[in-house]
Amino acid sequence: MEEISVITAVHHPLRRRIVDHLHLHETAQVGTLARALNVQVGSISHHLRMLQRAGMVEQIDDPTGDRRTSWWRLARHSLSWSSRDYADAPAAAYLAREAQRLNLRHQLERLQQWNQVSTDSDVEAFSTDALAWATAAELVELQHRITDAIDAWRASIDRSDGQERMPVFFFAHGFPTEV
């Protein structure tokens, strides 16, 4: 079970953007993050420290050996939780539900942004959905299989092959429903 402090740390809007940037670029300097996210360096440093306390990022040595700069990378690449994990702690359950709401809003905003520009793009997006019968354990198994498939797909991409790539966002939700 995730510590609620980790979940709430990541779901601050700027911290989520920092985590997303580090997902794509693997490492980044504080100044680079500030420019990329259009935020003051001091604010980036503060939020990196909050993510560091939560165990999500770690400071690394400058790859060039220059000790005057601060470089960071993700220490963890994923989170998984349910508000039910905190059923015996009402305050934590509330925070977990709020993080789920913020996460869904973040995902839907990305989808809406894509829909606004998709007619001008040469790249096709995709959508998929499915209905099936499953137990709670089978749904958890599906989550793990999807996560493993995404991780394997991501690892199979050779970013040094000279091909031009763009950031791609994928999200999935699996949940009980009625027909």
C-alpha positions in Angstrom: 0.0 0.0 0.0 1.3 3.4 -0.9 2.0 5.9 1.8 -0.7 8.7 1.5 2.1 11.3 1.7 3.6 9.9 -1.6 0.2 10.0 -3.3 -0.5 13.6 -2.2 3.0 14.8 -3.1 2.7 13.6 -6.7 -0.8 15.0 -7.3 0.1 18.6 -6.8 -0.2 20.1 -10.3 3.3 21.3 -10.6 4.8 18.2 -9.1 2.9 16.1 -11.5 4.3 18.2 -14.4 7.8 17.7 -13.0 7.3 13.9 -12.7 5.9 13.8 -16.3 9.0 15.7 -17.5 11.3 13.4 -15.8 9.4 10.4 -17.2 10.2 11.6 -20.7 13.6 13.1 -20.3 15.0 10.7 -17.6 17.2 13.4 -16.0 17.0 17.1 -15.8 18.7 20.1 -14.3 16.7 22.4 -12.1 17.2 25.3 -14.6 16.1 23.1 -17.5 12.9 22.1 -15.6 12.2 25.7 -14.8 12.5 26.8 -18.4 10.5 23.8 -19.7 7.7 24.3 -17.3 7.8 28.1 -17.2 8.3 28.2 -13.5 10.8 30.0 -11.2 13.9 28.0 -10.3 13.1 28.4 -6.6 9.7 26.9 -7.0 11.1 24.0 -9.0 13.7 23.4 -6.2 11.0 23.4 -3.5 8.8 21.0 -5.3 11.7 18.7 -6.1 12.5 18.5 -2.4 8.9 17.6 -1.6 9.1 14.8 -4.3 12.4 13.7 -2.8 10.9 13.5 0.7 8.2 11.3 -0.8 10.8 9.1 -2.4 9.7 9.9 -6.0 12.8 11.7 -7.2 16.5 11.6 -6.3 19.3 14.1 -6.8 22.1 12.7 -9.0 25.6 13.8 -9.8 25.9 16.3 -12.7 26.8 14.2 -15.8 29.4 16.8 -16.8 31.1 16.8 -13.4 30.0 20.5 -12.7 29.1 20.5 -9.0 27.3 23.9 -9.3 24.2 22.5 -10.9 21.5 20.3 -9.4 20.4 17.2 -11.5 17.4 15.0 -10.7 15.8 11.8 -11.9 12.8 9.7 -10.9 13.4 7.2 -8.1 10.0 5.5 -8.9 8.2 5.3 -12.2 4.7 4.4 -11.1 2.1 4.5 -8.3 -0.9 2.4 -7.7 -3.5 2.9 -5.0 -7.2 2.7 -4.2 -9.1 4.8 -1.6 -10.2 1.5 -0.2 -6.6 0.9 0.9 -7.3 3.6 3.6 -10.7 2.5 4.7 -9.6 2.5 8.4 -8.2 6.1 8.1 -10.9 8.5 7.0 -8.6 11.5 6.4 -6.2 9.4 4.3 -9.1 7.9 2.4 -10.3 11.4 1.6 -6.9 12.4 0.4 -6.7 9.2 -1.8 -10.1 10.0 -3.3 -9.0 13.6 -4.0 -5.8 12.3 -5.6 -7.9 9.9 -7.8 -10.1 12.9 -8.8 -7.0 15.0 -9.7 -5.4 12.2 -11.6 -8.6 11.6 -13.7 -8.9 15.4 -14.3 -5.2 15.4 -15.4 -5.8 12.5 -17.8 -9.0 14.0 -19.3 -7.4 17.4 -19.7 -4.6 15.8 -21.8 -7.2 14.0 -23.9 -9.1 17.2 -24.4 -6.0 19.1 -25.4 -5.3 16.3 -28.0 -8.8 16.5 -29.4 -8.4 20.3 -29.9 -5.2 19.9 -32.0 -5.7 16.4 -33.5 -7.2 17.7 -36.8 -3.9 19.5 -37.4 -1.7 16.4 -36.6 -0.3 13.8 -38.9 -0.4 11.3 -36.0 -3.4 9.2 -35.2 -4.4 8.5 -31.7 -6.3 5.4 -30.7 -9.1 4.5 -28.3 -10.0 1.1 -26.9 -12.4 -0.2 -24.4 -13.8 -3.5 -23.3 -16.4 -5.2 -21.1 -15.7 -8.5 -19.4 -16.6 -10.5 -16.3 -13.9 -10.5 -13.6 -13.3 -11.0 -9.9 -11.5 -8.3 -7.9 -8.4 -10.4 -8.1 -8.7 -10.7 -11.9 -9.1 -7.0 -12.2 -5.9 -6.5 -10.2 -4.2 -9.0 -12.5 -5.3 -7.1 -15.5 -3.8 -3.9 -14.0 -0.5 -5.7 -13.6 -0.6 -7.1 -17.1 -1.3 -3.7 -18.7 1.4 -2.0 -16.6 3.9 -4.8 -17.6 3.0 -4.4 -21.3 3.5 -0.6 -21.2 6.8 -1.0 -19.4 8.0 -3.6 -22.0 6.8 -1.4 -24.9 8.6 1.6 -23.4 11.8 -0.4 -22.9 11.7 -1.7 -26.5 11.9 1.8 -28.0 15.5 2.7 -29.1 15.6 6.4 -28.6 19.1 6.6 -30.1 18.0 5.3 -33.6 17.7 8.8 -35.0 13.9 8.7 -35.5 11.9 11.7 -34.5 9.6 10.9 -31.6 6.9 12.8 -29.7 5.6 12.4 -26.2 2.7 9.9 -26.1 0.3 9.7 -23.2 -1.6 6.5 -22.4 -4.1 6.0 -19.7 -6.5 3.2 -18.7 -9.0 2.6 -16.0 -10.5 -0.7 -15.0 -13.5 -0.7 -12.7 -16.8 -2.5 -11.9 -19.7 -1.3 -13.9 -23.2 -2.1 -14.9 -24.4 -2.7 -18.4 
